[in-house]
Amino acid sequence: WYPGDEYVDMIGADIYLPAGTHTSSFIMFDNLASIFGGRKIITMSENGPMPDPERMFVERAAWNWFGTWGGDFITDGLSNSAAHINAVFNHEYVITLDEMNAIDAIIASLDEQREAWDEEEVLSTEDSRSSGINYQNPIQNNRLVLSSRAGQKISKVIIFNMQGKVEFIREHSDDKSSFDFDFVNKASGVYLAMIYTAKGTRLIRFIKP
């Protein structure tokens, strides 16, 4: 039950992944962002394992905050190791209370990094090129073809539907330069692909009409 935009300021998702599982939960964030169209602050209102801030930045899961439950989630060393906790709270994408006086400079630095990233990442409704990856969006003839350019090789591709289900996973040790996926039996809608290359991981969104 949703009372209406006029009564709601923030949207929260409680996410408790298996112990030691540190992701960005980008599917959940993307779904909420799509539903509310940027009108609401989106938070990870409760969590067990802390999210991975590097993946949050790369995968554009811009949770306004995350609220880790206490007790064993902090102290058992399984849900969150001491090393992971230290890495999270010292990551530049995580702004802590002691950094509030420098928040403008931190945000400006992150914006610069995002702008540099976006210079490479272009999503359109025609022939798209994202960080050295060519593909068509929307896909044509029920086929998604991902190909590299400038000598960049693709080692792995994972494709999700908007419910977070993995529809395809392909991995090759010989670093192929192209992958072909058959969507003839897949539902129409928006999909997300995680593309792994030697230069890093990229996230693209595309449509099957």
PEDA-V307908 format. One record per residue. N is the residue number from 0. RES is the residue in one small letter. D_LAST is the distance of its C-alpha to the last C-alpha in Angstrom with 1 decimal. Layout:
# PEDA-V307908
n res d_last
N RES D_LAST
N RES D_LAST
This chain:
# PEDA-V307908
n res d_last
0 w 30.1
1 y 29.4
2 p 32.3
3 g 30.4
4 d 29.9
5 e 33.5
6 y 34.9
7 v 32.9
8 d 33.3
9 m 31.9
10 i 29.3
11 g 30.4
12 a 29.2
13 d 31.9
14 i 30.9
15 y 33.4
16 l 32.3
17 p 34.7
18 a 37.8
19 g 37.4
20 t 33.6
21 h 32.8
22 t 29.2
23 s 27.5
24 s 25.5
25 f 22.7
26 i 20.0
27 m 22.2
28 f 22.8
29 d 19.2
30 n 18.5
31 l 21.6
32 a 21.0
33 s 17.6
34 i 19.3
35 f 22.3
36 g 21.0
37 g 24.1
38 r 26.5
39 k 28.2
40 i 30.0
41 i 28.3
42 t 30.8
43 m 31.3
44 s 34.0
45 e 35.4
46 n 35.0
47 g 37.1
48 p 36.3
49 m 35.9
50 p 32.6
51 d 32.7
52 p 32.9
53 e 32.1
54 r 28.7
55 m 28.2
56 f 28.7
57 v 26.6
58 e 23.7
59 r 24.1
60 a 25.1
61 a 27.5
62 w 29.3
63 n 32.2
64 w 34.5
65 f 34.9
66 g 37.7
67 t 39.1
68 w 41.0
69 g 44.7
70 g 47.0
71 d 46.0
72 f 42.6
73 i 44.8
74 t 47.9
75 d 47.0
76 g 45.8
77 l 42.9
78 s 40.2
79 n 41.1
80 s 43.5
81 a 46.0
82 a 44.5
83 h 40.9
84 i 42.3
85 n 44.2
86 a 41.3
87 v 39.0
88 f 41.6
89 n 42.6
90 h 39.1
91 e 38.6
92 y 35.3
93 v 37.4
94 i 39.7
95 t 42.8
96 l 45.5
97 d 47.9
98 e 45.4
99 m 44.9
100 n 47.4
101 a 45.4
102 i 41.9
103 d 41.4
104 a 42.2
105 i 40.0
106 i 37.0
107 a 37.7
108 s 37.9
109 l 34.5
110 d 33.0
111 e 34.4
112 q 33.0
113 r 29.5
114 e 29.8
115 a 30.9
116 w 27.9
117 d 25.5
118 e 27.2
119 e 25.6
120 e 22.2
121 v 19.8
122 l 16.2
123 s 14.6
124 t 11.5
125 e 12.9
126 d 15.1
127 s 16.1
128 r 19.4
129 s 20.3
130 s 23.9
131 g 24.2
132 i 20.8
133 n 18.6
134 y 14.9
135 q 11.9
136 n 9.5
137 p 6.6
138 i 7.4
139 q 8.4
140 n 9.5
141 n 8.4
142 r 10.9
143 l 11.8
144 v 15.2
145 l 17.4
146 s 20.6
147 s 23.7
148 r 25.8
149 a 29.4
150 g 30.4
151 q 28.5
152 k 27.9
153 i 25.3
154 s 27.1
155 k 24.6
156 v 20.9
157 i 19.8
158 i 16.2
159 f 15.9
160 n 13.6
161 m 14.4
162 q 17.2
163 g 18.9
164 k 18.6
165 v 18.9
166 e 16.3
167 f 17.9
168 i 21.2
169 r 22.7
170 e 26.1
171 h 28.4
172 s 32.0
173 d 32.1
174 d 29.5
175 k 27.0
176 s 25.6
177 s 22.1
178 f 19.8
179 d 17.2
180 f 14.9
181 d 13.4
182 f 10.3
183 v 10.8
184 n 12.4
185 k 10.3
186 a 8.7
187 s 5.3
188 g 6.5
189 v 8.7
190 y 10.9
191 l 14.2
192 a 16.3
193 m 20.1
194 i 21.5
195 y 25.2
196 t 27.3
197 a 31.0
198 k 30.5
199 g 28.9
200 t 25.8
201 r 22.6
202 l 19.7
203 i 16.3
204 r 13.1
205 f 9.7
206 i 6.0
207 k 3.8
208 p 0.0
